[in-house]
Amino acid sequence: MTPVGCRAYRDIPQTIGNNTAQIDALMIEVDAGAPAMSTSIAFAHQAATAPMTLRSPEDFDNATYRDLSLEQAVQLAVDSADVLRDLGATVLRSPGQVTTTEALGLVQTDPQSSIEAALSAYDAQFYAFGKWQNNDRRFNNRFFGGGSTAFKQDTHDYVAQLSKRTATGAQFAVRSVTDYDANNATGNLFPSAWQTQLHAEARQPLLQGGGLTFNRIAGPGAQPGVYNGILIAKVNSDITASKFRSQTRDFVSDVMNAYWDLYFAYRDLDAKRDALERARQTWESFQAQKTSNRKSGASEALAREQYYRFKAELQDAIAGKLAQRTQVDNSSSGGTFAGQGGVQACERKLRLLIGLPISDGTLIRPSDEPNDAPIVFDWDSISAEAIQLRSELQQQRLTVKRREMELLAAKNFLMPSLDLVSIYRLRGLDKHLAGNDSAFAEVGSLDYQEYEASVELRLPVGFRQGHAAVRHARFQVSREKAILHEQERQVLHDLTAVVADVDRAFAQVQTSLNRFLAASEALDVLEANRKAGLPVNLEQLLDAQRRISESQSRYYLSLVEYTIANKNIQFEKGTLLETANLMIADLP
């Protein structure tokens, strides 16, 4: 059976032995330019399906669709989010800045700054020492040779110690000191003797370095300005957890943005398809009239120009351009709707974010509809939520508390170092180590006991470094509080702007709908007159076709703007993850 537990981390042949097979294999790959691993090649081959080529409305009619709700999109994104993706290719440009699901684990297991690292300063420490020595020398003076001019000696020294620090800064140690001495000195009680001592030692800082508060904040052995106690490590861990929450929120927000970008792309495509069909019918009508000499060539050319204009717009609505899409922090924190069409470009962005293959022969099609109902927010409620729940403010509040704790710790360095040291010893000496007539037996008799007490004082005259540490810590507290105050003002400003944007977007929905209805009515009248053989101004007809196409796209654009503005309310007040029914485990 293979042993498990801590033993599983050890690999003696590789770490302290001479088995270099593993490192040699790694260096071969390094020298070869670090070629892709077989698993990477297989994944790339699987994911490198040729993109779909859709150039006409008929191609869209014949395509295979995968209807996807917003909830399903978010769930797919979260399930596949080993890396919190973005639309800026950060994973290629700055991979060190990319957030992964290991973010919390990395902080919690950091051997230098984690809570476990801070706690390790209080772990019991075992120390052992052994020394063997042979002396063979001559002395010119019998006094120095112990009564002989030729001195021979064998010595052994053994030390075993168990020590531990406490939360008050004290250090306790239990120590065994054993030595063996065999020599030819004429004054010896025994030709060879064993001596053993048992020590109990305590060192307690009375001023600098002492006390629960300082040691929990700074940890034992701290220096001015360098604090890594348990409480500091805990705050740093909580800050990282809050950052991970805000980064997850940004990721989910981008998924929602990409979803509604794709929804608008489909609706914009529908408007362009309808416009192209109307332009085609108009062109064919005027082309037939030109053939029968009932209309001039100029009229047919104008109708033809409009047809190709709408065809170009349709081509862009199908493929899209490589332009910036709606994403976090483009003009607003949660993302301002970019209004860029292009079904295939938007669909690829959504696939990238939710972890689906970039191309798999199907087209994702949003199944949810944007919200068009009026929503009224209670300002007192949402502003209080924003101040309380916004992740950035939580991080800054934790930073303020960390600076305040550092100020408390810095004040400890304004005191001198005064340590009380006490040692209690038991001694034993005899010709054997154990058994009868042994050093251990004599120690057990408690006949020879010693104690020692001392006070050690170290005083930096003027406390220059201590005063600098306190002033620096106070400046840090003031700075972080000022930043927190400004962040709160920024959050309220952004929330105010988004609330106003919700009102603006809803008004635009109603206005755009009325515009679309008016443009539809105008075109219907002109088309009815044309079909009835009544005279119709061509430029007026073509302008009406353009207006209905533009107003149709603008209506759906305003719908998506309104939906994203409502999503941004949740973003600004820190409740977006809860709105998406998501919870991050292991957060404080």
Helices and strands as residue ranges (DSSP letters): G 5-9, H 12-15, H 21-31, H 38-47, H 57-62, E 65-68, H 70-79, H 90-93, G 95-97, H 103-108, H 115-120, E 125-138, E 150-165, E 171-183, E 192-205, H 212-218, H 230-291, H 297-319, H 343-354, E 363-366, H 379-389, H 391-411, G 412-414, E 417-430, H 439-444, E 449-458, H 464-531, H 538-572, H 576-579
